[in-house]
Each structure stands twice: as structure tokens, then as C-alpha cells.
Amino acid sequence: MSRIGKEPISMPAGVELKVSDGNLVTIKGPKGTLTQQVDPDMSVKIEDGTIVVARPTDQKRHRSLHGLYRSLIANMVTGVTDGYKKELELIGVGYRCANTGQLLELTLGYSHPVYFYIPDEVKLSTEMKKGSPPLITLESNDKQLIGQIAAKIRAFRKPEPYKGKGIKFKGEILRRKAGKTVAK
């Protein structure tokens, strides 16, 4: 049996779970509401204040979906209670970030500024402090959405391995390469 799939999900106080027809799971909490379509073969139930995801058979397809949907529902519960936060640092001379509402403006060494609109479900803030790299902070209750947006922002200028210039996640450790050496 799936080690992840068989583990029950604890429901914190203030969180409501609703499973409608067609296995549409809706979780409501203090930070908002999230929905996820679950495969019709899987069953989602509440037992003794915990959420349990069950599979009908031991087929390979059912085994793979079991852990997946349990993880997605657990991420939704965490999202509506605590939320998720991603921080990105801009490393490089002249790299800047600013935001006007949900519009992110990045200066990344190109001949033009890069503009990126962030969806309304994600809270955006930028910080430019002297002595520390510019910081982009994303906050949301949807783990998939915040991860996808952070990856898109990072893709504008990925960190290069020689000097480490680019956009990186805060706390990310980059693998650095040695530069050229002159032979005499």
C-alpha cells in the first residue's frame, strides 16, 4: 500500500471539506477556498476528524493516483490554514525589481525591462534594501500556482554557474564552476 496515500490528513479547526458529485473536493479555511477534481475511482471521506483517501484496487494506475491525490489534498489543507510563501533574490549588478499592484517590473541586464503580470490569487511584494539583493516575495494559498509563477519569474534570468548572477530562490545553493585558467 502507498505509504503516502494511506496516511490520514488531520483537519485543523476552521477547515471544512466538501466532496460533491463527480469527486470535486472543496476545502474552505481562513485563508480562502481551494477546489481539486479527484479521479472518480478514488474515494475521499472524513473519519474521526481526519481526511482519508482510499483506492478501490491494487492496480498500478490506482496505486499511483492514491499518493498523488492525498498529497494534493494535504497541500490544499495547509494552504487554506497557513498559506505558502516563496522568496526570490536578484543577484547581479544593476538588477532591480519594482511592482505596481500586480504588475512586476524587472531590470535584468537586458536592453529592455521585463514586465510580468501576477494573478490576483497571489500577493506580490518587492523589497529593495541597501546592502542586500532585491527581493521578490510571493504569498498564496495555492501551492501549485505559487510554484509555477515563481518558476516563470526565475526563468527570465536563471542563475549562471560562473558568477551566480540571475534570479534564485532565497536559500537556494548554486553549484559553481571554476572559470578559465591561463596556461604559461
Backbone as CSV, one residue per row, in Angstrom:
resi,resn,N_x,N_y,N_z,CA_x,CA_y,CA_z,C_x,C_y,C_z
1,MET,0.849,-1.178,0.000,0.000,0.000,0.000,0.895,1.243,0.000
2,SER,0.392,2.298,-0.604,1.148,3.535,-0.704,1.396,4.122,0.685
3,ARG,2.634,4.382,1.003,2.959,4.941,2.319,2.381,6.339,2.473
4,ILE,2.440,7.121,1.399,1.905,8.479,1.462,0.381,8.434,1.405
5,GLY,-0.169,7.606,0.529,-1.616,7.554,0.326,-2.393,7.086,1.529
6,LYS,-1.854,6.153,2.292,-2.611,5.602,3.425,-2.567,6.489,4.666
7,GLU,-1.685,7.474,4.688,-1.571,8.358,5.844,-2.756,9.330,5.894
8,PRO,-3.484,9.409,7.011,-4.624,10.330,7.082,-4.166,11.787,7.204
9,ILE,-5.024,12.696,6.750,-4.735,14.130,6.796,-5.534,14.721,7.955
10,SER,-4.857,15.353,8.909,-5.577,15.943,10.041,-6.252,17.238,9.597
11,MET,-7.476,17.440,10.060,-8.234,18.652,9.723,-8.154,19.637,10.881
12,PRO,-7.450,20.748,10.699,-7.379,21.755,11.763,-8.747,22.410,11.987
13,ALA,-8.890,23.089,13.105,-10.141,23.791,13.404,-10.365,24.908,12.394
14,GLY,-11.600,25.071,11.954,-11.925,26.131,10.988,-11.805,25.706,9.546
15,VAL,-11.492,24.434,9.286,-11.374,23.932,7.920,-12.568,23.040,7.618
16,GLU,-13.216,23.293,6.477,-14.366,22.492,6.053,-14.026,21.764,4.760
17,LEU,-14.444,20.501,4.667,-14.241,19.694,3.463,-15.600,19.339,2.893
18,LYS,-15.730,19.497,1.575,-16.974,19.131,0.913,-16.624,18.364,-0.350
19,VAL,-17.199,17.176,-0.514,-16.991,16.370,-1.715,-18.316,16.325,-2.463
20,SER,-18.365,16.951,-3.652,-19.602,16.998,-4.427,-19.604,15.900,-5.486
21,ASP,-20.660,15.852,-6.259,-20.782,14.851,-7.321,-19.629,14.983,-8.302
22,GLY,-19.160,13.869,-8.802,-18.031,13.887,-9.724,-16.703,14.025,-9.012
23,ASN,-16.691,13.799,-7.694,-15.462,13.856,-6.888,-14.755,15.208,-6.969
24,LEU,-15.493,16.296,-6.843,-14.900,17.627,-6.773,-14.729,17.972,-5.300
25,VAL,-13.471,18.027,-4.846,-13.166,18.282,-3.439,-12.991,19.786,-3.251
26,THR,-13.752,20.357,-2.313,-13.659,21.777,-1.992,-13.251,21.903,-0.529
27,ILE,-12.176,22.642,-0.286,-11.695,22.857,1.077,-11.745,24.350,1.363
28,LYS,-12.423,24.691,2.468,-12.603,26.087,2.844,-11.930,26.321,4.191
29,GLY,-11.187,27.412,4.289,-10.486,27.719,5.525,-10.335,29.209,5.705
30,PRO,-9.571,29.635,6.719,-9.413,31.067,6.990,-8.704,31.841,5.880
31,LYS,-7.862,31.179,5.087,-7.111,31.883,4.026,-7.762,31.760,2.656
32,GLY,-8.960,31.156,2.561,-9.643,31.080,1.272,-10.208,29.703,0.997
33,THR,-10.594,29.508,-0.261,-11.204,28.258,-0.697,-10.431,27.703,-1.881
34,LEU,-10.176,26.386,-1.868,-9.495,25.710,-2.972,-10.327,24.515,-3.415
35,THR,-10.299,24.231,-4.722,-11.013,23.066,-5.247,-10.051,22.206,-6.058
36,GLN,-10.311,20.914,-6.067,-9.488,19.958,-6.826,-10.385,18.840,-7.332
37,GLN,-10.291,18.558,-8.622,-11.024,17.439,-9.204,-10.245,16.160,-8.928
38,VAL,-10.881,15.206,-8.256,-10.242,13.940,-7.917,-10.758,12.874,-8.871
39,ASP,-9.898,11.936,-9.237,-10.277,10.835,-10.130,-11.509,10.118,-9.570
40,PRO,-12.476,9.752,-10.437,-13.709,9.123,-9.942,-13.484,7.789,-9.224
41,ASP,-12.371,7.104,-9.500,-12.101,5.832,-8.831,-11.706,6.021,-7.366
42,MET,-11.080,7.131,-7.039,-10.638,7.389,-5.666,-11.818,7.845,-4.810
43,SER,-11.779,7.514,-3.522,-12.836,7.990,-2.621,-12.202,8.822,-1.509
44,VAL,-12.835,9.955,-1.210,-12.358,10.866,-0.174,-13.430,10.926,0.909
45,LYS,-13.056,10.588,2.157,-14.011,10.551,3.266,-13.414,11.226,4.501
46,ILE,-14.322,11.623,5.403,-13.890,12.160,6.700,-14.164,11.086,7.746
47,GLU,-13.117,10.675,8.457,-13.252,9.675,9.514,-12.546,10.184,10.772
48,ASP,-13.286,10.350,11.855,-12.743,10.774,13.151,-11.946,12.073,13.065
49,GLY,-12.450,13.051,12.324,-11.777,14.350,12.228,-10.556,14.363,11.324
50,THR,-10.357,13.297,10.537,-9.248,13.257,9.578,-9.800,12.941,8.189
51,ILE,-9.068,13.362,7.178,-9.444,13.088,5.796,-8.687,11.842,5.353
52,VAL,-9.412,10.891,4.762,-8.810,9.637,4.306,-9.091,9.476,2.817
53,VAL,-8.042,9.210,2.051,-8.173,8.923,0.620,-7.984,7.425,0.447
54,ALA,-8.941,6.781,-0.234,-8.884,5.325,-0.416,-8.927,4.986,-1.901
55,ARG,-8.313,3.839,-2.250,-8.327,3.377,-3.636,-9.082,2.051,-3.706
56,PRO,-9.710,1.765,-4.857,-10.529,0.551,-4.944,-9.719,-0.741,-5.104
57,THR,-8.641,-0.712,-5.902,-7.860,-1.924,-6.165,-6.376,-1.622,-6.059
58,ASP,-5.562,-2.664,-6.281,-4.108,-2.507,-6.265,-3.519,-2.401,-7.670
59,GLN,-4.311,-1.957,-8.636,-3.786,-1.746,-9.985,-2.720,-0.651,-9.943
60,LYS,-1.800,-0.708,-10.896,-0.714,0.274,-10.938,-1.263,1.699,-11.042
61,ARG,-2.289,1.898,-11.852,-2.882,3.224,-12.027,-3.486,3.727,-10.713
62,HIS,-4.199,2.878,-10.003,-4.811,3.278,-8.734,-3.752,3.560,-7.669
63,ARG,-2.681,2.770,-7.661,-1.606,2.995,-6.689,-0.940,4.348,-6.921
64,SER,-0.730,4.691,-8.197,-0.059,5.966,-8.489,-0.957,7.161,-8.172
65,LEU,-2.260,7.032,-8.404,-3.177,8.139,-8.120,-3.428,8.318,-6.623
66,HIS,-3.291,7.243,-5.859,-3.582,7.278,-4.430,-2.698,8.291,-3.698
67,GLY,-1.394,8.173,-3.847,-0.459,9.094,-3.198,-0.565,10.503,-3.745
68,LEU,-0.823,10.614,-5.065,-0.933,11.925,-5.699,-2.074,12.733,-5.094
69,TYR,-3.265,12.159,-5.057,-4.412,12.915,-4.568,-4.347,13.172,-3.071
70,ARG,-3.724,12.269,-2.330,-3.545,12.510,-0.896,-2.635,13.713,-0.689
71,SER,-1.554,13.798,-1.472,-0.621,14.927,-1.359,-1.282,16.237,-1.782
72,LEU,-2.059,16.201,-2.867,-2.727,17.417,-3.332,-3.715,17.937,-2.290
73,ILE,-4.485,17.028,-1.665,-5.456,17.440,-0.653,-4.736,17.953,0.599
74,ALA,-3.621,17.307,0.981,-2.849,17.774,2.141,-2.286,19.172,1.882
75,ASN,-1.818,19.435,0.660,-1.311,20.762,0.304,-2.424,21.803,0.343
76,MET,-3.639,21.407,-0.050,-4.773,22.329,-0.006,-5.115,22.691,1.445
77,VAL,-5.100,21.706,2.330,-5.400,21.950,3.751,-4.357,22.891,4.349
78,THR,-3.086,22.660,4.044,-2.022,23.546,4.531,-2.176,24.949,3.956
79,GLY,-2.561,25.038,2.688,-2.723,26.326,2.025,-3.822,27.178,2.626
80,VAL,-4.974,26.574,2.937,-6.086,27.367,3.475,-5.908,27.685,4.962
81,THR,-4.976,26.996,5.638,-4.728,27.318,7.049,-3.517,28.242,7.207
82,ASP,-2.359,27.857,6.670,-1.129,28.634,6.844,-0.758,29.456,5.615
83,GLY,-0.994,28.934,4.432,-0.592,29.597,3.195,0.843,29.243,2.839
84,TYR,1.262,29.652,1.653,2.619,29.376,1.178,3.310,30.680,0.822
85,LYS,4.628,30.675,0.944,5.421,31.876,0.677,6.682,31.476,-0.074
86,LYS,6.986,32.187,-1.158,8.215,31.972,-1.924,8.935,33.310,-2.031
87,GLU,10.253,33.271,-1.829,11.067,34.479,-1.946,12.137,34.258,-3.002
88,LEU,12.277,35.230,-3.899,13.283,35.165,-4.954,14.229,36.351,-4.812
89,GLU,15.536,36.087,-4.971,16.554,37.132,-4.882,17.103,37.412,-6.278
90,LEU,17.386,38.682,-6.564,18.000,39.080,-7.823,19.470,39.356,-7.543
91,ILE,20.353,38.506,-8.075,21.785,38.645,-7.837,22.419,39.182,-9.120
92,GLY,23.007,40.356,-9.057,23.675,40.929,-10.218,23.712,42.440,-10.111
93,VAL,24.740,43.041,-10.693,24.899,44.495,-10.651,23.830,45.129,-11.534
94,GLY,23.062,46.056,-10.968,22.033,46.757,-11.726,20.718,46.012,-11.833
95,TYR,20.610,44.849,-11.228,19.347,44.104,-11.265,18.389,44.749,-10.262
96,ARG,17.190,45.085,-10.743,16.213,45.748,-9.886,14.837,45.140,-10.100
97,CYS,13.974,45.323,-9.093,12.584,44.888,-9.213,11.690,45.940,-8.576
98,ALA,10.499,46.092,-9.143,9.501,47.009,-8.597,8.134,46.464,-8.985
99,ASN,7.130,46.809,-8.194,5.793,46.385,-8.566,4.810,47.528,-8.433
100,THR,3.839,47.543,-9.354,2.726,48.466,-9.311,1.484,47.599,-9.243
101,GLY,0.968,47.385,-8.048,-0.142,46.461,-7.892,0.338,45.044,-8.170
102,GLN,-0.248,44.404,-9.173,0.114,43.028,-9.517,1.063,42.966,-10.714
103,LEU,1.529,44.113,-11.205,2.456,44.148,-12.334,3.885,44.228,-11.808
104,LEU,4.684,43.226,-12.130,6.078,43.147,-11.684,6.976,43.661,-12.799
105,GLU,7.845,44.616,-12.469,8.799,45.162,-13.436,10.202,44.748,-13.006
106,LEU,10.917,44.070,-13.910,12.258,43.573,-13.614,13.265,44.209,-14.559
107,THR,14.392,44.645,-14.017,15.518,45.117,-14.817,16.621,44.089,-14.607
108,LEU,16.903,43.305,-15.668,17.784,42.149,-15.525,18.984,42.176,-16.465
109,GLY,19.391,43.356,-16.886,20.564,43.451,-17.749,20.251,43.326,-19.228
110,TYR,18.977,43.210,-19.576,18.594,43.196,-20.985,18.487,44.641,-21.464
111,SER,18.264,44.847,-22.760,18.136,46.201,-23.301,16.783,46.816,-22.976
112,HIS,15.902,46.041,-22.359,14.547,46.491,-22.056,14.119,45.929,-20.701
113,PRO,13.198,46.582,-20.018,12.688,45.999,-18.770,11.723,44.842,-19.082
114,VAL,11.614,43.911,-18.152,10.707,42.774,-18.314,9.501,43.022,-17.424
115,TYR,8.298,42.964,-18.020,7.061,43.135,-17.273,6.356,41.795,-17.173
116,PHE,5.838,41.494,-15.978,5.145,40.223,-15.761,3.950,40.475,-14.850
117,TYR,2.747,40.083,-15.317,1.539,40.276,-14.518,1.312,39.051,-13.644
118,ILE,1.146,39.272,-12.351,0.919,38.205,-11.378,-0.600,38.068,-11.168
119,PRO,-1.162,36.849,-11.197,-2.600,36.682,-10.962,-3.027,37.216,-9.597
120,ASP,-4.309,37.553,-9.472,-4.826,38.169,-8.251,-4.809,37.225,-7.050
121,GLU,-4.747,35.904,-7.278,-4.727,34.944,-6.168,-3.407,34.991,-5.396
122,VAL,-2.379,35.579,-6.008,-1.043,35.637,-5.398,-0.759,37.064,-4.952
123,LYS,-0.315,37.212,-3.695,0.049,38.530,-3.164,1.521,38.774,-3.479
124,LEU,1.804,39.911,-4.106,3.158,40.240,-4.551,3.694,41.420,-3.755
125,SER,4.975,41.320,-3.346,5.653,42.470,-2.749,7.125,42.416,-3.147
126,THR,7.692,43.592,-3.350,9.106,43.684,-3.709,9.808,44.539,-2.663
127,GLU,11.105,44.263,-2.494,11.878,44.977,-1.475,13.263,45.272,-2.021
128,MET,13.646,46.545,-1.959,14.984,46.964,-2.382,15.653,47.613,-1.171
129,LYS,16.564,46.859,-0.525,17.261,47.354,0.657,18.734,47.505,0.320
130,LYS,19.330,48.580,0.784,20.748,48.799,0.515,21.572,47.743,1.249
131,GLY,22.518,47.157,0.549,23.390,46.158,1.154,22.886,44.730,1.005
132,SER,21.658,44.538,0.515,21.144,43.190,0.291,20.509,43.140,-1.106
133,PRO,20.477,41.967,-1.703,19.930,41.878,-3.060,18.430,42.180,-3.087
134,PRO,17.914,42.696,-4.227,16.474,42.927,-4.347,15.710,41.623,-4.112
135,LEU,14.553,41.725,-3.477,13.799,40.553,-3.060,12.372,40.631,-3.581
136,ILE,11.893,39.538,-4.167,10.505,39.413,-4.613,9.849,38.395,-3.691
137,THR,8.733,38.754,-3.065,8.022,37.856,-2.163,6.647,37.556,-2.732
138,LEU,6.336,36.267,-2.868,5.039,35.810,-3.354,4.348,35.047,-2.232
139,GLU,3.068,35.346,-1.988,2.306,34.639,-0.962,0.961,34.223,-1.554
140,SER,0.553,32.969,-1.277,-0.717,32.462,-1.783,-1.143,31.255,-0.971
141,ASN,-2.379,30.815,-1.167,-2.838,29.595,-0.516,-2.753,28.396,-1.461
142,ASP,-2.451,28.634,-2.734,-2.377,27.574,-3.746,-0.912,27.248,-4.042
143,LYS,-0.453,26.078,-3.612,0.946,25.698,-3.758,1.350,25.537,-5.219
144,GLN,0.465,24.957,-6.037,0.780,24.747,-7.449,0.949,26.072,-8.176
145,LEU,0.031,27.004,-7.946,0.060,28.293,-8.632,1.290,29.105,-8.241
146,ILE,1.602,29.170,-6.950,2.738,29.973,-6.490,4.054,29.381,-7.006
147,GLY,4.147,28.057,-7.066,5.349,27.413,-7.592,5.538,27.672,-9.071
148,GLN,4.440,27.641,-9.824,4.509,27.883,-11.259,4.910,29.326,-11.558
149,ILE,4.356,30.277,-10.816,4.688,31.687,-11.038,6.139,31.960,-10.654
150,ALA,6.597,31.384,-9.532,7.993,31.568,-9.116,8.945,30.985,-10.163
151,ALA,8.590,29.852,-10.748,9.435,29.239,-11.775,9.477,30.098,-13.037
152,LYS,8.354,30.720,-13.391,8.326,31.595,-14.577,9.184,32.835,-14.362
153,ILE,9.108,33.412,-13.150,9.929,34.595,-12.851,11.407,34.214,-12.889
154,ARG,11.748,33.074,-12.328,13.144,32.609,-12.303,13.663,32.354,-13.714
155,ALA,12.776,31.928,-14.626,13.177,31.608,-16.000,13.580,32.849,-16.807
156,PHE,13.203,34.061,-16.346,13.609,35.270,-17.067,15.121,35.427,-17.081
157,ARG,15.798,35.011,-16.007,17.266,35.058,-15.950,17.703,34.028,-14.919
158,LYS,17.925,32.791,-15.376,18.343,31.724,-14.469,19.753,32.014,-13.960
159,PRO,20.084,31.581,-12.749,21.431,31.823,-12.225,22.474,31.085,-13.062
160,GLU,23.514,31.794,-13.439,24.559,31.143,-14.228,25.624,30.578,-13.286
161,PRO,26.317,29.519,-13.692,27.186,28.790,-12.762,28.538,29.430,-12.469
162,TYR,28.957,30.470,-13.195,30.293,31.031,-13.001,30.309,32.146,-11.957
163,LYS,29.426,33.141,-12.106,29.386,34.236,-11.136,28.160,34.161,-10.227
164,GLY,27.174,33.358,-10.602,25.963,33.219,-9.798,24.934,34.299,-10.064
165,LYS,25.112,35.079,-11.161,24.174,36.151,-11.478,22.862,35.573,-11.995
166,GLY,21.762,36.185,-11.593,20.448,35.759,-12.055,19.426,35.823,-10.935
167,ILE,18.274,35.189,-11.170,17.205,35.139,-10.169,17.243,33.772,-9.517
168,LYS,17.361,33.747,-8.198,17.389,32.469,-7.487,16.436,32.513,-6.295
169,PHE,16.037,31.328,-5.845,15.199,31.246,-4.655,16.052,31.577,-3.440
170,LYS,15.442,32.194,-2.437,16.182,32.532,-1.220,16.570,31.234,-0.519
171,GLY,17.833,31.107,-0.190,18.327,29.899,0.469,18.768,28.817,-0.497
172,GLU,18.585,29.026,-1.799,19.000,28.033,-2.798,20.518,28.020,-2.896
173,ILE,21.081,26.841,-2.933,22.532,26.700,-3.054,22.849,26.379,-4.510
174,LEU,23.662,27.232,-5.124,24.010,27.059,-6.528,25.321,26.309,-6.662
175,ARG,25.404,25.465,-7.650,26.645,24.747,-7.927,27.503,25.633,-8.805
176,ARG,28.650,26.023,-8.308,29.516,26.958,-9.027,30.602,26.216,-9.758
177,LYS,31.010,26.772,-10.916,32.079,26.188,-11.726,33.303,27.091,-11.669
178,ALA,34.471,26.520,-11.874,35.704,27.295,-11.933,35.781,27.952,-13.316
179,GLY,36.325,29.142,-13.358,36.457,29.842,-14.636,37.682,29.386,-15.395
180,LYS,38.009,30.144,-16.440,39.188,29.795,-17.252,40.466,30.041,-16.470
181,THR,41.473,29.248,-16.758,42.788,29.497,-16.176,43.778,29.733,-17.322
182,VAL,44.719,30.609,-17.078,45.685,30.936,-18.124,46.894,30.027,-17.988
183,ALA,47.250,29.340,-19.093,48.420,28.444,-19.103,49.619,29.217,-19.650
184,LYS,50.814,29.089,-18.979,52.018,29.791,-19.444,53.057,28.820,-19.915
